[in-house]
Amino acid sequence: TEKKGNVVVLSENNKKKAEYIVSSLQNGFNVFADKPMVINSKGFEKLKEAFAVAKKNDLLLYDIMTERYEITTQLQKELSMIPEIFGTLEKGSIDNPAITKESVHHLYKYVSGNVLTRPAWFLDASQQGEGIVDVMTHLVDLVQWEAFPEKIIDTNNIKINSAKRWTTDIGLSAFQAITKLDKFPLYLDNNISNDTILHIFCNGEINYTINNVYAKTSVTWRYKAPEGTGDTHYSIMRGTKANLVIRQGQEENYKPVLYIDPVSADPGYKLMLTTAFTKLRDKYPGLELTSVGKMMKVIIPEKYIEGHEAHFARVTEKFLGYLKNKNIPAWEVPNMIAKYYTTTKALELALKNE
């Protein structure tokens, strides 16, 4: 019988996702997969097999990296490619990495005015994946995408210097509030103490070098954000002329804001910055700069600010374009492999260090 469709979209529970990816490719389907594609080293080996099958069968395997479409991240990358503004990327050190990306999330959150109901397996690291291999995928992807644009990254040039994992602990009433279930399912038994406290390994930190540049990525999950606050993202790229900083804290009203922070007090820099910034304004009409102390804040018109759902549409357009035109760039596949090598190796090290 004729096949109905040619693409499998994989999301939800991650425990067997690598197997489903390989099986889909072996059966002649292209695969568009939500992150993470794999959650441990065993899955990583399966993923390498999947890319080999995709290549052999002339199929596309691609993961959904929505954060590349967040406007402050896009502009951070663009500014880092203007030498008059950024200079060149520092090498950094373990104590002061050249690139840091940190995100804080909340288990209890409102979506469209209602409390988001999470499946119980989302709180089971053996099914969802630990924080160090789950949300961390986005941060590791952005490090590669911004620091080494369109460059193929070899896993031999990635070294995990340190990695750690820790739990967020919630009681039964908190569990009930976010899952709408009365009791803990049996598969969570190993993660429960005193019959009432669930320990979720959803937090992680990786310190690593990539192409001799020091990077740090960190993911933290809390139960609930204080009233009037929300998820936060912090990112810094350190250049020889300026640091490019994204903050999303109280001062920014919990919306991401991009700052240019000059390294020196050279009065000539501001003129050079203003002149060079026109290159970016030509590409993104309406962008402005305003002074905030010694820093410059990038004012972004509303038309460029999109929500998470719109980012999904952007990634889907990218995937379908690659599929139709068979023009996926040479760096995309090796860099997906490099990304999951980083997260799964970090988990391996974090487990070994305990």
RODO-2510 file (C-alpha; in nm, 4 decimals, decimal comma):
residues 354
     n   res          X          Y          Z
     1     t     0,0000     0,0000     0,0000
     2     e     0,1047     0,3564    -0,0603
     3     k     0,2654     0,5364     0,2327
     4     k     0,0546     0,8167     0,3774
     5     g     0,2941     1,1049     0,4277
     6     n     0,6723     1,1161     0,4400
     7     v     0,7498     1,2815     0,7762
     8     v     0,7219     1,1507     1,1328
     9     v     0,7022     1,4164     1,4057
    10     l     0,8256     1,2845     1,7420
    11     s     0,7541     1,4533     2,0732
    12     e     0,6495     1,3717     2,4317
    13     n     0,8151     1,0918     2,6358
    14     n     1,1882     1,0659     2,5602
    15     k     1,2667     0,7203     2,7008
    16     k     1,2433     0,5351     2,3686
    17     k     1,2698     0,8318     2,1345
    18     a     1,6059     0,7237     1,9895
    19     e     1,4565     0,3829     1,9013
    20     y     1,1529     0,5470     1,7390
    21     i     1,3823     0,7753     1,5379
    22     v     1,5852     0,4821     1,4004
    23     s     1,2719     0,2783     1,3280
    24     s     1,1054     0,5690     1,1435
    25     l     1,4140     0,6250     0,9277
    26     q     1,4493     0,2523     0,8537
    27     n     1,0903     0,2595     0,7293
    28     g     1,1578     0,5445     0,4896
    29     f     1,0277     0,8422     0,6882
    30     n     1,1987     1,1761     0,7439
    31     v     1,2022     1,2683     1,1143
    32     f     1,1297     1,6024     1,2802
    33     a     1,1984     1,5495     1,6509
    34     d     1,1373     1,7611     1,9577
    35     k     1,4317     1,8013     2,1920
    36     p     1,5988     1,6102     2,3387
    37     m     1,6501     1,3403     2,0772
    38     v     1,8467     1,1367     2,3340
    39     i     1,8808     1,1454     2,7133
    40     n     2,1856     0,9257     2,7870
    41     s     2,5033     0,7801     2,6342
    42     k     2,3253     0,4652     2,5160
    43     g     2,0777     0,6854     2,3291
    44     f     2,3659     0,8868     2,1831
    45     e     2,5109     0,5726     2,0224
    46     k     2,1646     0,5034     1,8782
    47     l     2,1503     0,8605     1,7452
    48     k     2,4768     0,8167     1,5549
    49     e     2,3231     0,5043     1,4006
    50     a     2,0127     0,7091     1,3125
    51     f     2,2138     0,9709     1,1241
    52     a     2,3940     0,6930     0,9338
    53     v     2,0572     0,5403     0,8333
    54     a     1,9262     0,8852     0,7317
    55     k     2,2303     0,9428     0,5110
    56     k     2,2067     0,5975     0,3513
    57     n     1,8333     0,6367     0,2789
    58     d     1,8611     1,0028     0,1711
    59     l     1,6313     1,1144     0,4545
    60     l     1,6289     1,4153     0,6849
    61     l     1,6580     1,3928     1,0647
    62     y     1,6302     1,7287     1,2402
    63     d     1,5556     1,8485     1,5923
    64     i     1,3394     2,1421     1,6967
    65     m     1,5665     2,4222     1,8177
    66     t     1,3150     2,7001     1,8816
    67     e     1,5549     2,9209     2,0788
    68     r     1,7515     3,0103     1,7646
    69     y     1,4493     3,2210     1,6675
    70     e     1,4334     3,4310     1,9854
    71     i     1,5132     3,7834     1,8647
    72     t     1,7564     3,8843     2,1437
    73     t     1,9559     3,5648     2,0780
    74     q     1,9582     3,6312     1,7032
    75     l     2,0811     3,9869     1,7614
    76     q     2,3431     3,8707     2,0130
    77     k     2,4782     3,6425     1,7412
    78     e     2,4618     3,9172     1,4753
    79     l     2,6453     4,1668     1,6981
    80     s     2,9168     3,9109     1,7781
    81     m     2,9901     3,8979     1,4040
    82     i     3,0569     4,2743     1,3800
    83     p     3,4258     4,3165     1,4809
    84     e     3,3964     4,6955     1,5331
    85     i     3,1371     4,6305     1,8066
    86     f     3,2368     4,2949     1,9578
    87     g     3,6017     4,2512     1,8664
    88     t     3,6681     3,8779     1,8766
    89     l     3,5420     3,6100     2,1143
    90     e     3,7572     3,5685     2,4250
    91     k     3,8924     3,2220     2,5074
    92     g     3,7861     3,2580     2,8711
    93     s     3,8719     3,0285     3,1619
    94     i     3,6918     2,7830     3,3894
    95     d     3,6280     3,0635     3,6404
    96     n     3,5319     3,3189     3,3762
    97     p     3,3950     3,1431     3,0654
    98     a     3,3789     3,3206     2,7304
    99     i     3,0146     3,2158     2,6949
   100     t     2,7627     3,1539     2,9704
   101     k     2,3995     3,0562     2,9229
   102     e     2,1712     2,9995     3,2202
   103     s     1,7971     2,9426     3,2369
   104     v     1,5539     2,9133     3,5269
   105     h     1,2175     2,7403     3,4760
   106     h     0,9142     2,6588     3,6901
   107     l     0,7171     2,3361     3,7214
   108     y     0,3987     2,5193     3,8217
   109     k     0,3110     2,7742     3,5569
   110     y     0,0168     2,9350     3,3829
   111     v    -0,0408     2,8910     3,0091
   112     s    -0,3287     3,0839     2,8494
   113     g    -0,4685     3,1654     3,1939
   114     n    -0,4733     2,8061     3,3229
   115     v    -0,2290     2,6060     3,5336
   116     l    -0,0306     2,3860     3,2956
   117     t    -0,1063     2,0173     3,3602
   118     r     0,2114     1,8129     3,3299
   119     p     0,2131     1,4348     3,2786
   120     a     0,3620     1,2511     3,5780
   121     w     0,6361     1,1019     3,3594
   122     f     0,7625     1,4571     3,2966
   123     l     0,8842     1,4442     3,6583
   124     d     1,0659     1,1126     3,6030
   125     a     1,4210     1,1707     3,4771
   126     s     1,4364     0,8190     3,3296
   127     q     1,1525     0,9141     3,0923
   128     q     1,1826     1,2908     3,0416
   129     g     1,5602     1,3033     3,0799
   130     e     1,7548     1,4889     3,3461
   131     g     1,7836     1,8667     3,3227
   132     i     2,1443     1,8310     3,2075
   133     v     2,0291     1,6505     2,8893
   134     d     1,6819     1,8016     2,8422
   135     v     1,6424     2,1827     2,8406
   136     m     2,0239     2,2012     2,8384
   137     t     2,0067     2,0896     2,4727
   138     h     1,8866     2,4398     2,3780
   139     l     2,1692     2,6140     2,5635
   140     v     2,4441     2,3900     2,4240
   141     d     2,2956     2,4387     2,0764
   142     l     2,3085     2,8173     2,1137
   143     v     2,6718     2,8098     2,2306
   144     q     2,7663     2,6263     1,9093
   145     w     2,5356     2,8276     1,6825
   146     e     2,6483     3,1682     1,8111
   147     a     3,0174     3,1131     1,8819
   148     f     3,0979     2,9114     1,5689
   149     p     2,8401     3,0122     1,3068
   150     e     2,8231     2,7699     1,0127
   151     k     3,1359     2,5882     1,1327
   152     i     3,1454     2,2087     1,1614
   153     i     3,2227     2,1085     1,5203
   154     d     3,4226     1,7913     1,5813
   155     t     3,3468     1,6043     1,9043
   156     n     3,7246     1,5636     1,9495
   157     n     3,7341     1,9394     2,0124
   158     i     3,4856     1,9219     2,3012
   159     k     3,6082     1,8556     2,6549
   160     i     3,3804     1,8377     2,9596
   161     n     3,5753     1,9968     3,2459
   162     s     3,3086     1,9511     3,5130
   163     a     2,9403     1,8652     3,5355
   164     k     2,6900     1,8393     3,8177
   165     r     2,3261     1,7475     3,8704
   166     w     2,0892     1,8085     4,1591
   167     t     1,7247     1,7670     4,2478
   168     t     1,4226     1,9874     4,2919
   169     d     1,2107     1,8381     4,5702
   170     i     0,8314     1,8678     4,5819
   171     g     0,5647     1,7337     4,8174
   172     l     0,2508     1,5391     4,7282
   173     s     0,0251     1,8478     4,7268
   174     a     0,2582     2,0231     4,4802
   175     f     0,2641     1,7076     4,2659
   176     q    -0,1170     1,6981     4,2690
   177     a    -0,1378     2,0647     4,1662
   178     i     0,0740     2,0196     3,8537
   179     t    -0,0346     1,6689     3,7438
   180     k    -0,3997     1,6604     3,8653
   181     l    -0,3249     1,3088     3,9991
   182     d    -0,4124     1,1990     4,3544
   183     k    -0,0996     0,9953     4,4223
   184     f     0,2508     0,9253     4,2942
   185     p     0,2600     0,6526     4,0248
   186     l     0,4614     0,3398     4,1089
   187     y     0,7370     0,4210     3,8573
   188     l     0,8359     0,7206     4,0726
   189     d     0,8916     0,5055     4,3857
   190     n     1,2720     0,5125     4,3567
   191     n     1,2654     0,8930     4,3633
   192     i     1,0409     0,9315     4,6693
   193     s     1,1473     0,9652     5,0319
   194     n     0,9242     0,9393     5,3408
   195     d     0,6331     0,8536     5,1069
   196     t     0,5762     1,2255     5,0536
   197     i     0,8771     1,3968     4,8907
   198     l     0,9546     1,3533     4,5208
   199     h     1,3150     1,4222     4,4169
   200     i     1,3394     1,5324     4,0519
   201     f     1,6814     1,5408     3,8824
   202     c     1,5895     1,8348     3,6624
   203     n     1,8866     2,0642     3,7351
   204     g     2,2335     2,0600     3,5856
   205     e     2,5465     2,2564     3,5042
   206     i     2,8174     2,1919     3,2448
   207     n     3,1590     2,3593     3,2280
   208     y     3,3332     2,2664     2,9055
   209     t     3,5670     2,3767     2,6309
   210     i     3,4629     2,3772     2,2686
   211     n     3,7279     2,4582     2,0061
   212     n     3,9451     2,5808     2,2989
   213     v     3,6781     2,8289     2,4130
   214     y     3,5451     2,7955     2,7698
   215     a     3,1669     2,7698     2,7991
   216     k     2,9223     2,7188     3,0838
   217     t     2,5573     2,6165     3,0583
   218     s     2,3180     2,5796     3,3493
   219     v     1,9513     2,4807     3,3905
   220     t     1,7504     2,5203     3,7113
   221     w     1,3899     2,4189     3,7786
   222     r     1,1982     2,5603     4,0749
   223     y     0,8489     2,4656     4,1800
   224     k     0,6746     2,7994     4,1388
   225     a     0,7769     3,1530     4,0490
   226     p     0,7015     3,4261     4,3058
   227     e     0,3970     3,6371     4,2152
   228     g     0,4637     3,8721     3,9235
   229     t     0,7838     3,6961     3,8155
   230     g     0,8534     3,4227     3,5606
   231     d     1,1107     3,2065     3,3858
   232     t     1,4450     3,3795     3,3366
   233     h     1,7305     3,3554     3,0888
   234     y     2,0818     3,4952     3,1257
   235     s     2,3462     3,4874     2,8564
   236     i     2,6821     3,6528     2,8037
   237     m     2,9266     3,6399     2,5131
   238     r     3,2554     3,8039     2,6114
   239     g     3,4358     3,9872     2,3326
   240     t     3,7642     4,1776     2,3259
   241     k     3,5747     4,5075     2,2745
   242     a     3,2373     4,4417     2,4397
   243     n     3,0301     4,1838     2,6211
   244     l     2,6896     4,1003     2,4744
   245     v     2,4527     4,0320     2,7633
   246     i     2,0928     3,9073     2,7672
   247     r     1,9069     3,9543     3,0945
   248     q     1,5490     3,8633     3,1801
   249     g     1,5170     3,9595     3,5439
   250     q     1,3068     4,1990     3,7492
   251     e     1,4607     4,5116     3,5906
   252     e     1,3643     4,3769     3,2477
   253     n     1,0104     4,2920     3,3638
   254     y     1,0956     3,9242     3,2970
   255     k     1,1237     3,9898     2,9226
   256     p     1,4632     3,9221     2,7554
   257     v     1,6667     4,2387     2,6952
   258     l     1,9998     4,2631     2,5103
   259     y     2,2776     4,4938     2,6327
   260     i     2,6140     4,5897     2,4838
   261     d     2,8651     4,6328     2,7670
   262     p     3,1934     4,7954     2,6506
   263     v     3,5099     4,6392     2,7921
   264     s     3,7007     4,9698     2,8150
   265     a     3,6019     5,3303     2,8847
   266     d     3,7538     5,4476     2,5531
   267     p     3,5377     5,7468     2,4456
   268     g     3,5959     5,6594     2,0795
   269     y     3,4194     5,3250     2,1193
   270     k     3,0709     5,4751     2,1439
   271     l     3,1104     5,6527     1,8101
   272     m     3,2447     5,3335     1,6503
   273     l     2,9524     5,1378     1,7997
   274     t     2,6921     5,3850     1,6724
   275     t     2,8433     5,3797     1,3225
   276     a     2,8776     5,0003     1,3046
   277     f     2,5274     4,9477     1,4492
   278     t     2,3792     5,0872     1,1259
   279     k     2,4784     4,7559     0,9589
   280     l     2,2387     4,5774     1,1908
   281     r     1,9705     4,8442     1,1553
   282     d     1,9768     4,7977     0,7775
   283     k     1,8898     4,4310     0,8310
   284     y     1,6419     4,4945     1,1146
   285     p     1,4828     4,8366     1,0494
   286     g     1,3639     5,0109     1,3644
   287     l     1,6369     4,8872     1,6015
   288     e     1,7646     5,1585     1,8365
   289     l     2,0301     5,1999     2,1051
   290     t     1,9825     5,3740     2,4380
   291     s     2,2313     5,4315     2,7226
   292     v     2,1848     5,2487     3,0540
   293     g     2,4772     5,3538     3,2728
   294     k     2,7934     5,2521     3,0889
   295     m     2,6013     4,9956     2,8827
   296     m     2,3922     5,0344     2,5699
   297     k     2,0497     4,8703     2,5596
   298     v     1,9170     4,7423     2,2260
   299     i     1,5589     4,8611     2,1756
   300     i     1,3731     4,6034     1,9665
   301     p     1,0460     4,6943     1,7899
   302     e     0,7436     4,4783     1,8772
   303     k     0,7206     4,3429     1,5216
   304     y     1,0325     4,1294     1,5834
   305     i     0,9174     3,9850     1,9172
   306     e     0,7482     3,6479     1,8750
   307     g     0,6195     3,3896     2,1213
   308     h     0,7196     3,0262     2,1596
   309     e     0,4443     2,9007     1,9264
   310     a     0,5676     3,1290     1,6472
   311     h     0,9201     2,9922     1,6994
   312     f     0,7867     2,6394     1,6404
   313     a     0,6423     2,7596     1,3093
   314     r     0,9817     2,9077     1,2127
   315     v     1,1679     2,5824     1,2830
   316     t     0,9046     2,3875     1,0896
   317     e     0,9483     2,6201     0,7904
   318     k     1,3253     2,5653     0,8104
   319     f     1,2830     2,1850     0,8256
   320     l     1,0369     2,1791     0,5333
   321     g     1,2691     2,4015     0,3303
   322     y     1,5616     2,1634     0,3886
   323     l     1,3341     1,8706     0,3019
   324     k     1,1995     2,0202    -0,0196
   325     n     1,5244     2,1704    -0,1489
   326     k     1,7596     1,9028    -0,0095
   327     n     1,9909     2,1834     0,1021
   328     i     2,0578     2,1244     0,4725
   329     p     2,3915     2,3005     0,5428
   330     a     2,6963     2,0766     0,5901
   331     w     2,7362     2,1861     0,9549
   332     e     2,3858     2,0985     1,0806
   333     v     2,4200     1,7182     1,1195
   334     p     2,7730     1,7094     1,2700
   335     n     2,6701     1,9867     1,5090
   336     m     2,3587     1,7984     1,6219
   337     i     2,5916     1,5066     1,6980
   338     a     2,8331     1,7425     1,8800
   339     k     2,5469     1,8880     2,0854
   340     y     2,4169     1,5517     2,2085
   341     y     2,7733     1,4313     2,2649
   342     t     2,8174     1,7288     2,5010
   343     t     2,4977     1,6750     2,7009
   344     t     2,5280     1,2958     2,7341
   345     k     2,9016     1,3076     2,8185
   346     a     2,8252     1,5703     3,0838
   347     l     2,5574     1,3475     3,2390
   348     e     2,8029     1,0569     3,2375
   349     l     3,0608     1,2697     3,4230
   350     a     2,8061     1,4092     3,6712
   351     l     2,6924     1,0551     3,7592
   352     k     3,0520     0,9341     3,7928
   353     n     3,1424     1,2179     4,0302
   354     e     2,8750     1,1276     4,2864
***
